[in-house]
């Protein structure tokens, strides 16, 4: 039961409001549509169709919790309407209420086992729950009813994509595009899969195909810009980010990446301008505070660096490389405890991050905790045994601990990697000197016996 199915034979005031709501909805005027529907429902609150239409309108403006309330109200008057039940289950999925969604889909299946959307949309729910075998099972059940449903191929493609099965995902999405060439963002998804596969030519091709069909899609333009950045095509990437600003002057992400380009080119004044502007547009965006902290640390503005790092930490980033970089900045401004906090978080996220263990070792050494430092250096070398800095710095820590054999072992490995490195040579000289002093001390002790 959709808008166009409403009966306008009786031109009551409520029906006129409902008809106006439909016209506003068709013209993309959702606020006005909601106003008209509210008026209609005040006059006739028991009309399930109007509650359903209000829910659809709320969905269109991403007010899913409010839409759920309207679907539930509509179903009080018409509890067996499959379209309403299906839409409610979709919104339960959107809001993370997966068990409720599955319950509704199963209810639909009991009412009508041939109602294909209950299987098609359940693919999404199971994918969100990481139950991919069940997602595929729903796909095959839906295929028995409608083998040419473009949304089924799209949804199961998403399941395959998140599992890293990019070739199969591409095959499904190409099938969607074949059945429904105007499917929203289909070439964008294909581009993402080819990008993940490393197929640069086809990635670019499908990004361009998507933008030809919808040149104003800022999400696609942004990701195309990121792809171009990754390929080193800086000017083309910059053009894409500037294009987003033309379409959406409030795009914090586009401003941030323009700042990234300026920062990488050492155009720091321009970069700071972009980062500040991005934060004014969206204070919750991750990245600008981190870059501003980097710049502040580079220019010995330690208090400013602290403030920006604290602000970045509140955004709860889950990128271990960013956490490692933040830890290294905290170390550079003499904040070993905060550095350790960031670095331990990086290790929690990624146990194989050798840089995180390296900087944890430096933070421990800075605090005089040499045993911990030696252990962290060992973890780092287990992951990256040929890292010159780790070998040299761990040798220095062992030297400070008086463990000269371990220090010699590490520095000899470093000498093999970089025979002429002056820092390696200096640590090697200090170890030789310490071993000489130890030998003299041992000799004097023996003579006094």
Secondary structure per residue as TSV (DSSP state, phi and psi in degrees):
chain	resnum	aa	ss	phi	psi
A	1	X	-	360.0	111.5
A	2	X	-	-120.4	178.6
A	3	X	G	-49.8	-49.3
A	4	X	G	-69.2	-10.0
A	5	X	G	-89.8	-0.7
A	6	X	-	-70.2	146.3
A	7	X	-	-93.1	116.3
A	8	X	-	-107.0	23.5
A	9	X	S	-64.3	-37.0
A	10	X	S	-99.6	114.3
A	11	X	-	-89.7	60.2
A	12	X	-	-72.1	167.4
A	13	X	H	-58.4	-43.9
A	14	X	H	-61.4	-41.3
A	15	X	H	-67.5	-34.8
A	16	X	H	-64.5	-41.0
A	17	X	H	-62.4	-41.5
A	18	X	H	-64.5	-37.5
A	19	X	H	-68.0	-40.4
A	20	X	H	-61.6	-39.4
A	21	X	H	-58.8	-43.0
A	22	X	H	-60.7	-44.3
A	23	X	H	-61.9	-42.7
A	24	X	H	-63.8	-41.1
A	25	X	H	-60.8	-46.1
A	26	X	H	-62.3	-30.7
A	27	X	T	-91.6	5.9
A	28	X	T	78.1	14.6
A	29	X	-	-97.6	80.2
A	30	X	H	-72.1	-37.1
A	31	X	H	-62.3	-45.6
A	32	X	H	-65.6	-37.3
A	33	X	H	-62.3	-42.2
A	34	X	H	-64.9	-40.0
A	35	X	H	-59.8	-45.3
A	36	X	H	-66.6	-39.2
A	37	X	H	-67.1	-38.8
A	38	X	H	-59.9	-41.4
A	39	X	H	-64.6	-43.4
A	40	X	H	-62.3	-40.5
A	41	X	H	-73.7	-25.3
A	42	X	H	-64.9	-35.5
A	43	X	H	-81.2	-31.3
A	44	X	-	-144.2	78.8
A	45	X	T	-70.9	-9.4
A	46	X	T	-95.5	10.7
A	47	X	-	-86.9	105.1
A	48	X	H	-64.0	-33.7
A	49	X	H	-62.3	-40.3
A	50	X	H	-73.3	-34.6
A	51	X	H	-63.6	-40.3
A	52	X	H	-62.8	-45.1
A	53	X	H	-65.8	-35.7
A	54	X	H	-64.0	-40.5
A	55	X	H	-61.6	-43.5
A	56	X	H	-60.3	-39.9
A	57	X	H	-67.5	-40.9
A	58	X	H	-63.8	-38.0
A	59	X	H	-59.0	-38.8
A	60	X	H	-64.8	-22.9
A	61	X	T	-109.9	19.8
A	62	X	T	62.8	27.4
A	63	X	-	-97.8	73.2
A	64	X	H	-72.0	-36.4
A	65	X	H	-63.5	-43.1
A	66	X	H	-65.6	-37.9
A	67	X	H	-62.7	-40.3
A	68	X	H	-57.7	-43.3
A	69	X	H	-58.8	-41.0
A	70	X	H	-69.9	-40.0
A	71	X	H	-61.9	-43.4
A	72	X	H	-63.1	-38.7
A	73	X	H	-65.4	-44.8
A	74	X	H	-58.7	-38.5
A	75	X	H	-73.1	-19.0
A	76	X	H	-62.7	-31.8
A	77	X	H	-91.8	-23.6
A	78	X	-	-144.8	73.3
A	79	X	T	-67.8	-14.4
A	80	X	T	-107.7	13.9
A	81	X	-	-74.8	114.4
A	82	X	H	-67.4	-37.2
A	83	X	H	-63.8	-42.1
A	84	X	H	-64.4	-46.0
A	85	X	H	-60.2	-44.2
A	86	X	H	-61.5	-44.3
A	87	X	H	-65.1	-38.3
A	88	X	H	-63.1	-43.9
A	89	X	H	-62.8	-38.7
A	90	X	H	-60.5	-43.5
A	91	X	H	-72.1	-31.1
A	92	X	H	-60.3	-40.2
A	93	X	H	-64.1	-45.4
A	94	X	H	-58.8	-31.4
A	95	X	T	-99.5	12.2
A	96	X	T	78.1	12.3
A	97	X	-	-94.2	68.6
A	98	X	H	-67.9	-39.3
A	99	X	H	-61.9	-41.2
A	100	X	H	-64.7	-39.9
A	101	X	H	-61.3	-48.1
A	102	X	H	-60.7	-41.1
A	103	X	H	-59.7	-43.1
A	104	X	H	-67.5	-44.2
A	105	X	H	-59.9	-41.4
A	106	X	H	-66.5	-34.2
A	107	X	H	-63.0	-42.6
A	108	X	H	-61.4	-43.3
A	109	X	H	-60.4	-35.8
A	110	X	H	-69.1	-38.9
A	111	X	H	-65.9	-44.9
A	112	X	-	-150.5	95.0
A	113	X	T	-61.3	-14.4
A	114	X	T	-97.4	6.9
A	115	X	-	-81.0	95.7
A	116	X	T	-59.7	-38.2
A	117	X	H	-58.7	-25.6
A	118	X	H	-67.2	-28.0
A	119	X	H	-85.2	-44.3
A	120	X	H	-57.5	-48.8
A	121	X	H	-76.4	-23.1
A	122	X	H	-67.6	-23.1
A	123	X	H	-57.1	-43.2
A	124	X	H	-63.6	-46.6
A	125	X	H	-59.4	-48.6
A	126	X	H	-66.0	-34.6
A	127	X	H	-62.8	-43.9
A	128	X	H	-62.0	-30.4
A	129	X	T	-86.9	2.0
A	130	X	T	60.9	28.4
A	131	X	-	-104.2	74.6
A	132	X	H	-75.7	-28.2
A	133	X	H	-63.4	-41.8
A	134	X	H	-67.0	-35.2
A	135	X	H	-61.0	-44.7
A	136	X	H	-66.3	-36.1
A	137	X	H	-61.3	-42.2
A	138	X	H	-62.9	-38.1
A	139	X	H	-59.5	-46.0
A	140	X	H	-69.4	-34.2
A	141	X	H	-65.9	-41.9
A	142	X	H	-64.5	-37.1
A	143	X	H	-61.4	-32.8
A	144	X	H	-66.5	-25.1
A	145	X	H	-92.7	-45.1
A	146	X	-	-141.6	94.2
A	147	X	T	-70.6	-6.7
A	148	X	T	-119.0	32.4
A	149	X	-	-81.1	112.3
A	150	X	H	-64.6	-31.9
A	151	X	H	-69.1	-33.6
A	152	X	H	-61.7	-46.9
A	153	X	H	-63.7	-38.0
A	154	X	H	-64.0	-47.4
A	155	X	H	-66.2	-43.5
A	156	X	H	-70.5	-27.4
A	157	X	H	-61.5	-38.4
A	158	X	H	-62.8	-41.4
A	159	X	H	-61.0	-44.4
A	160	X	H	-65.7	-39.0
A	161	X	H	-62.6	-47.1
A	162	X	H	-67.4	-18.1
A	163	X	T	-90.5	2.0
A	164	X	T	80.3	11.8
A	165	X	-	-91.8	71.3
A	166	X	H	-67.8	-37.8
A	167	X	H	-62.3	-44.3
A	168	X	H	-67.6	-37.7
A	169	X	H	-61.7	-43.6
A	170	X	H	-60.3	-43.1
A	171	X	H	-59.4	-42.4
A	172	X	H	-66.6	-43.8
A	173	X	H	-70.6	-33.4
A	174	X	H	-63.6	-35.0
A	175	X	H	-66.7	-40.6
A	176	X	H	-57.9	-46.9
A	177	X	H	-63.8	-33.2
A	178	X	H	-68.5	-43.7
A	179	X	H	-73.7	-41.8
A	180	X	-	-135.4	84.6
A	181	X	T	-58.6	-22.4
A	182	X	T	-95.3	11.1
A	183	X	-	-56.8	131.5
A	184	X	T	-56.7	127.6
A	185	X	T	58.9	22.9
A	186	X	H	-66.8	-41.9
A	187	X	H	-70.2	-27.0
A	188	X	H	-62.8	-45.9
A	189	X	H	-65.2	-39.8
A	190	X	H	-62.7	-41.2
A	191	X	H	-59.8	-42.9
A	192	X	H	-62.0	-39.4
A	193	X	H	-68.5	-43.4
A	194	X	H	-63.4	-37.4
A	195	X	H	-60.5	-44.4
A	196	X	H	-65.0	-29.3
A	197	X	H	-80.0	-14.7
A	198	X	T	85.9	14.2
A	199	X	-	-89.0	89.4
A	200	X	H	-65.8	-41.9
A	201	X	H	-62.0	-49.9
A	202	X	H	-70.7	-30.1
A	203	X	H	-59.7	-51.3
A	204	X	H	-60.7	-42.4
A	205	X	H	-58.1	-45.8
A	206	X	H	-78.5	-29.3
A	207	X	H	-59.6	-45.6
A	208	X	H	-66.5	-37.0
A	209	X	H	-62.3	-42.2
A	210	X	H	-64.0	-43.2
A	211	X	H	-72.2	-25.1
A	212	X	H	-67.8	-34.8
A	213	X	H	-81.7	-27.8
A	214	X	-	-146.9	80.8
A	215	X	T	-67.7	-11.8
A	216	X	T	-101.9	10.2
A	217	X	-	-77.6	102.3
A	218	X	H	-69.2	-28.6
A	219	X	H	-63.3	-43.2
A	220	X	H	-68.1	-42.9
A	221	X	H	-61.0	-41.9
A	222	X	H	-61.2	-48.1
A	223	X	H	-69.9	-32.4
A	224	X	H	-63.7	-40.4
A	225	X	H	-60.9	-41.7
A	226	X	H	-64.6	-39.9
A	227	X	H	-60.2	-45.2
A	228	X	H	-64.8	-37.5
A	229	X	H	-59.5	-46.0
A	230	X	H	-60.9	-33.1
A	231	X	T	-82.7	-2.5
A	232	X	T	82.5	10.1
A	233	X	-	-89.7	75.7
A	234	X	H	-65.9	-44.5
A	235	X	H	-64.6	-40.3
A	236	X	H	-66.8	-39.1
A	237	X	H	-62.7	-44.3
A	238	X	H	-60.2	-39.3
A	239	X	H	-62.2	-39.2
A	240	X	H	-65.9	-43.8
A	241	X	H	-66.9	-37.8
A	242	X	H	-66.2	-33.4
A	243	X	H	-63.6	-40.0
A	244	X	H	-61.6	-41.5
A	245	X	H	-62.1	-35.5
A	246	X	H	-63.8	-41.2
A	247	X	H	-79.1	-35.4
A	248	X	-	-142.0	89.6
A	249	X	T	-60.4	-16.1
A	250	X	T	-94.9	11.3
A	251	X	-	-73.0	102.0
A	252	X	H	-65.9	-36.3
A	253	X	H	-64.6	-42.0
A	254	X	H	-63.6	-41.4
A	255	X	H	-63.1	-40.7
A	256	X	H	-61.1	-46.4
A	257	X	H	-72.2	-29.0
A	258	X	H	-64.1	-37.5
A	259	X	H	-64.6	-38.9
A	260	X	H	-60.4	-42.5
A	261	X	H	-63.5	-45.5
A	262	X	H	-63.4	-40.4
A	263	X	H	-63.5	-43.9
A	264	X	H	-66.9	-22.6
A	265	X	T	-93.4	11.0
A	266	X	T	61.9	21.8
A	267	X	-	-91.3	72.2
A	268	X	H	-68.8	-37.4
A	269	X	H	-60.7	-43.6
A	270	X	H	-68.0	-40.3
A	271	X	H	-61.8	-45.7
A	272	X	H	-62.5	-37.2
A	273	X	H	-60.4	-44.3
A	274	X	H	-66.4	-44.0
A	275	X	H	-64.1	-43.4
A	276	X	H	-61.6	-41.4
A	277	X	H	-67.5	-38.6
A	278	X	H	-60.8	-41.3
A	279	X	H	-69.4	-31.7
A	280	X	H	-67.8	-33.5
A	281	X	H	-75.8	-36.3
A	282	X	-	-153.7	101.4
A	283	X	T	-71.4	-11.2
A	284	X	T	-93.7	2.0
A	285	X	-	-73.7	134.9
A	286	X	S	-83.7	140.3
A	287	X	S	122.2	-54.7
A	288	X	H	-59.3	-42.9
A	289	X	H	-61.3	-38.7
A	290	X	H	-62.6	-46.4
A	291	X	H	-66.2	-39.2
A	292	X	H	-64.9	-35.0
A	293	X	H	-66.0	-41.4
A	294	X	H	-57.1	-47.8
A	295	X	H	-65.0	-41.6
A	296	X	H	-62.3	-40.7
A	297	X	H	-66.4	-38.9
A	298	X	H	-61.4	-32.2
A	299	X	T	-104.5	19.0
A	300	X	T	60.6	28.3
A	301	X	-	-96.1	73.9
A	302	X	H	-63.8	-39.1
A	303	X	H	-65.4	-41.6
A	304	X	H	-63.3	-40.9
A	305	X	H	-60.6	-43.9
A	306	X	H	-59.2	-46.0
A	307	X	H	-61.8	-43.2
A	308	X	H	-70.3	-36.8
A	309	X	H	-66.0	-41.1
A	310	X	H	-61.8	-41.4
A	311	X	H	-63.2	-40.1
A	312	X	H	-67.0	-38.5
A	313	X	H	-62.6	-34.6
A	314	X	H	-66.5	-19.0
A	315	X	T	-80.6	-3.7
A	316	X	T	55.3	51.2
A	317	X	-	-63.8	144.4
A	318	X	-	-110.9	17.0
A	319	X	-	-91.6	111.6
A	320	X	H	-62.9	-33.3
A	321	X	H	-65.9	-37.5
A	322	X	H	-65.8	-42.5
A	323	X	H	-62.2	-38.3
A	324	X	H	-64.4	-43.9
A	325	X	H	-63.6	-40.7
A	326	X	H	-62.5	-41.7
A	327	X	H	-60.2	-40.6
A	328	X	H	-66.5	-34.7
A	329	X	H	-69.3	-42.4
A	330	X	H	-58.0	-39.2
A	331	X	H	-62.6	-41.0
A	332	X	H	-68.4	-19.6
A	333	X	T	-110.4	24.5
A	334	X	T	62.5	47.5
A	335	X	-	-127.4	68.4
A	336	X	H	-64.1	-32.8
A	337	X	H	-66.0	-44.9
A	338	X	H	-67.8	-35.3
A	339	X	H	-59.8	-45.7
A	340	X	H	-61.3	-40.0
A	341	X	H	-57.8	-48.4
A	342	X	H	-64.3	-41.9
A	343	X	H	-71.4	-37.3
A	344	X	H	-65.3	-35.7
A	345	X	H	-64.4	-40.2
A	346	X	H	-61.2	-41.1
A	347	X	H	-66.6	-37.9
A	348	X	H	-60.8	-38.2
A	349	X	H	-75.9	-39.9
A	350	X	-	-139.7	99.7
A	351	X	T	-68.5	-13.2
A	352	X	T	-102.6	18.5
A	353	X	-	-87.3	99.4
A	354	X	H	-64.0	-36.3
A	355	X	H	-62.3	-36.9
A	356	X	H	-61.9	-43.7
A	357	X	H	-66.9	-37.2
A	358	X	H	-60.9	-48.5
A	359	X	H	-72.3	-28.4
A	360	X	H	-62.3	-39.7
A	361	X	H	-62.8	-43.9
A	362	X	H	-63.7	-40.6
A	363	X	H	-63.3	-41.3
A	364	X	H	-66.1	-42.7
A	365	X	H	-63.2	-40.3
A	366	X	H	-60.3	-34.0
A	367	X	T	-87.9	5.1
A	368	X	T	79.2	12.3
A	369	X	-	-96.2	76.4
A	370	X	H	-70.9	-34.4
A	371	X	H	-61.4	-45.6
A	372	X	H	-62.7	-40.8
A	373	X	H	-60.4	-45.2
A	374	X	H	-61.7	-39.1
A	375	X	H	-66.1	-43.1
A	376	X	H	-65.8	-39.7
A	377	X	H	-60.4	-39.2
A	378	X	H	-62.9	-42.7
A	379	X	H	-60.4	-42.8
A	380	X	H	-62.8	-41.0
A	381	X	H	-73.6	-27.4
A	382	X	H	-61.6	-35.8
A	383	X	H	-84.9	-31.4
A	384	X	-	-143.5	77.2
A	385	X	T	-67.5	-12.7
A	386	X	T	-106.0	18.5
A	387	X	-	-82.0	118.1
A	388	X	H	-64.3	-46.3
A	389	X	H	-60.2	-43.2
A	390	X	H	-64.7	-43.3
A	391	X	H	-61.4	-45.7
A	392	X	H	-68.2	-46.3
A	393	X	H	-69.2	-34.8
A	394	X	H	-68.2	-34.7
A	395	X	H	-61.5	-41.0
A	396	X	H	-64.3	-38.5
A	397	X	H	-66.6	-45.0
A	398	X	H	-60.9	-36.7
A	399	X	H	-61.6	-45.0
A	400	X	H	-63.6	-29.9
A	401	X	H	-83.2	-9.1
A	402	X	T	81.5	11.7
A	403	X	-	-91.9	80.0
A	404	X	H	-73.4	-31.3
A	405	X	H	-64.9	-45.7
A	406	X	H	-65.1	-38.5
A	407	X	H	-62.9	-42.9
A	408	X	H	-64.2	-40.5
A	409	X	H	-60.4	-45.2
A	410	X	H	-68.4	-42.6
A	411	X	H	-72.2	-29.3
A	412	X	H	-68.1	-36.4
A	413	X	H	-64.5	-38.8
A	414	X	H	-65.4	-38.9
A	415	X	H	-63.7	-34.8
A	416	X	H	-66.1	-34.9
A	417	X	H	-77.2	-35.8
A	418	X	-	-142.6	79.4
A	419	X	T	-59.1	-32.1
A	420	X	T	-102.3	10.0
A	421	X	-	-70.2	123.8
A	422	X	H	-65.9	-34.2
A	423	X	H	-68.5	-41.4
A	424	X	H	-61.8	-43.6
A	425	X	H	-61.8	-37.9
A	426	X	H	-67.3	-44.8
A	427	X	H	-63.7	-40.5
A	428	X	H	-60.3	-42.2
A	429	X	H	-63.8	-42.5
A	430	X	H	-63.8	-37.7
A	431	X	H	-67.6	-43.2
A	432	X	H	-59.7	-42.1
A	433	X	H	-63.8	-43.4
A	434	X	H	-65.5	-38.9
A	435	X	H	-66.2	-37.5
A	436	X	H	-63.5	-43.1
A	437	X	H	-63.7	-38.7
A	438	X	H	-66.2	-39.1
A	439	X	H	-63.7	-41.9
A	440	X	H	-64.8	-41.8
A	441	X	H	-62.9	-40.8
A	442	X	H	-64.9	-38.5
A	443	X	H	-65.9	-44.6
A	444	X	H	-63.0	-39.9
A	445	X	H	-62.0	-41.2
A	446	X	H	-66.2	-39.3
A	447	X	H	-67.7	-28.6
A	448	X	T	-79.0	-9.8
A	449	X	-	-64.7	360.0
